[in-house]
Amino acid sequence: MPTEDARKVFVHTFGCQMNEYDSAKIRAQLARDGFVGTSDPGQAHLILLNTCSIRDKAEQKMHSALGEYRLLKKRGQQVVIGIAGCVAQQEGKALLERYADVDLVFGPDAVSHVRELVRGALEGQRLLDTTFLDLAEYPFVADVDPDATNQIGAFVTIQKGCDNKCTFCIVPSTRGIEASRPSPQILTEVRELVARGVKEITLIGQNVNSYGLKTPSELTFAQLLRAVAAISGVERIRYTTSHPRDITDDVIAAHRDLDVIAAQLHLPVQSGNSRVLRRMKRFYTREHYLGVIEKLRAARPDMVFSTDFIVGFPGETDDEFEDTMRLLDEVGFVTSFSFKYSPRPGTSALRLGDEVSDEVAGARLTRLQDRQRELSLAWHRSLEGTEQTVLVEGPSRHDVGVVCGRASTFVMVNFPGDESLTGQQVKIKVTRGFTNSARGERLASVT
């Protein structure tokens, strides 16, 4: 049962970085009402599930976890249970009807007034809020995550929603149309995070490259990158997610000019075949994607890339899948996130027909993931004997006396060291590469 000395909130986050960021903002706002975070749902007065509906598997995970938390309530724990995020936006009232012991359902746009919603739920109301807010004065949350003082890196949102209409994607219907956050707010949050000890800033949005384009006199994304880089104390900048269609020459120039921008970019391609990309409404071709990669590598020779793949998209032929396999090798992705196509409610891909069987899609996914593991291992082994500058994130979760940190290329390096190195940039010699990480030995601290 929860203790009475302080109200505790347990937030279970599913899905993307946007959800992780929203969860941090939820915790930050609730802290103003005396809530403290807990990692134990059995000690919580409030349990919130911040959900993802991008794939059916993520949605099913949410329902499974919800079942466990509902049992706590049935066993007598005095706890308010809420469902937030994209599944909440998608299902809305149906969740309250399906689960009589769920007290609160709210979508991503309601994060800005979560305090009022939670207060109502604590008073015994069952509340639903899936309203999309007016974009003219969208209330981006300024509160900083109370856990930020314990972090080396932090997310900073620069926009909400998405104006793209990818035929497989449910995001526009769950997060609404795109709105850019005012750049002064972004820069203020970055300064506050740096003051709390954060070294690495990751700018996040559904399509960061279109930042500011709908707002007269706002910075472009490339200008925003330069403004963040100019803030004293920012040691590394990452950003996600990028749309290959919208990466412009001024963004590529920022990669060339600013060493503080990481030498790794997540650039979702989804398919290596132009006809499949057209059916997905991605609005670029295989050739355009490869051209962007070439430009970025010319500007920053040490750049490496990760990506997303969807296999078994409606109508994908064997030959078209082979184009994806060839692209995997041609770019040499250091890692990728790959999934079988997952039909989502309300998306136009449902009308395409030509379904690929689950057996065929599964076989394709296995081939792609097996090859990706080979490429990942080869790349990590190619680092053996090289010197890398890593930003130390803290002690290893698995080995006593070992700390870990990431290089600009996002490679995770584990090496013998003391926890006091956390937050420092350290030169490392890589001694061994593995599929997902590397081992090394410390050479010196970076001054």
Secondary structure by P-SEA (a helix, b strand, c coil): cccccbbbbbbbbcccaaaaaaaaaaaaaaaaabbbbbcccccccbbbbbcccccaaaaaaaaaaaaaaaaaaaaccbbbbbbbccccccccaaaaaaccccccccccccccaaaaaaaaaaacccccccccccccccccccccccccccccbbbbbcccccccccccccccccccccccccaaaaaaaaaaaaaacccbbbbbccccccccccccccccaaaaaaaaaacccccbbbbcccccccccaaaaaaaacccccccccccccccccaaaaaaacccccaaaaaaaaaaaaaacccccccbbbbcccccccaaaaaaaaaaaaaacccbbbbbccccccccccccccccccaaaaaaaaaaaaaaaaaaaaaaaaaaccbbbbbccccccccccccccccccccbbbbbbcccccccbbbbbbbcccccccbbbbbccccc
